Amino acid sequence: MKYSVNIIADAENDIYEIYKYIAIHDSIDNAEKILSGIEENCDSLGNFPERGHVPPELERIGVKMYREIHYNLFRIVYQVHEKTVYVHCVLDGRRDMMSLLEERLLR
């Protein structure tokens, strides 16, 4: 069963900022590899949207409508609604996730 995958504007901005940071602080080649990996993982949600898990930070406060998958150091947070997957954010897992998730998803 194929789902459509929509990357919302906030998540697109996250991906752009990740690419820009890696390109400046590491290399364009590595930025391209990370970008490609993130895009492939997002696209793969169209075939297997339920494979992710509820982010533990959200589960602790009873919010279970979001799921996440991981790519490298990054957490791809999404929501499944009917036949559509909405990617809400792509965040560096080393950051304070509770604050970021509250700010981005629970505002």
C-alpha positions in Angstrom: 0.0 0.0 0.0 1.7 3.2 -1.2 1.4 6.5 0.8 2.3 9.9 -0.5 5.0 11.7 1.4 4.8 15.4 2.0 7.8 17.3 3.5 6.4 20.4 5.1 8.1 23.7 4.9 9.7 23.5 8.4 11.2 20.1 7.6 12.5 21.4 4.2 14.2 24.3 6.1 15.7 21.8 8.5 17.2 19.8 5.6 18.5 22.9 4.0 20.2 24.1 7.3 21.7 20.6 7.8 23.1 20.7 4.2 24.4 24.2 4.6 26.1 23.5 8.0 27.8 20.3 6.7 28.9 22.0 3.4 30.5 24.9 5.4 32.0 22.9 8.3 32.9 19.7 6.5 32.6 19.3 2.7 30.0 19.6 0.0 30.5 15.9 -0.8 29.5 14.9 2.7 26.6 17.4 2.7 25.4 15.7 -0.6 25.6 12.2 1.0 23.7 13.3 4.1 21.1 15.1 2.0 20.7 12.0 -0.2 20.3 9.7 2.8 17.7 12.0 4.4 15.7 12.2 1.2 15.9 8.4 0.7 14.7 7.8 4.2 11.8 10.3 3.8 10.8 8.7 0.5 10.9 5.2 2.0 8.1 6.2 4.4 5.8 6.0 1.4 6.1 2.2 1.5 6.6 1.6 5.3 5.2 4.5 7.3 4.5 2.4 10.4 8.0 1.2 10.8 9.0 4.2 13.0 8.4 4.6 16.7 6.9 7.3 18.8 9.6 9.7 20.0 10.3 8.8 23.7 10.2 12.5 24.6 6.6 12.8 23.3 5.5 9.4 24.5 6.4 10.4 28.1 3.9 13.2 27.9 1.2 11.1 26.2 1.6 12.5 22.7 1.5 9.5 20.4 0.4 10.9 17.0 4.0 11.4 15.7 6.6 8.8 14.8 10.3 9.0 14.0 12.9 7.1 12.1 16.7 7.7 12.3 19.2 8.4 9.7 22.8 8.9 10.9 22.6 11.4 13.7 19.3 12.8 12.5 15.8 12.1 13.7 13.0 12.4 11.0 9.7 13.1 12.8 6.5 12.5 10.9 2.8 11.9 11.1 0.7 9.4 9.2 -2.8 10.6 8.3 -4.9 8.4 6.0 -2.8 7.7 3.0 -0.3 10.6 3.5 2.9 10.9 5.5 3.7 14.4 6.7 7.4 14.9 7.6 7.4 17.7 10.2 11.0 18.0 11.1 14.5 16.6 10.6 16.5 17.3 13.8 20.0 16.6 15.0 19.6 13.9 17.7 22.4 15.4 19.8 20.3 18.5 20.6 17.8 19.0 23.4 15.0 17.1 21.7 12.3 17.8 24.2 12.6 21.5 23.8 12.8 21.2 20.0 9.8 18.9 19.8 7.7 21.1 22.1 8.6 24.2 20.1 8.0 22.6 16.7 5.1 20.1 17.2 3.2 21.2 20.3 3.1 25.0 19.8 
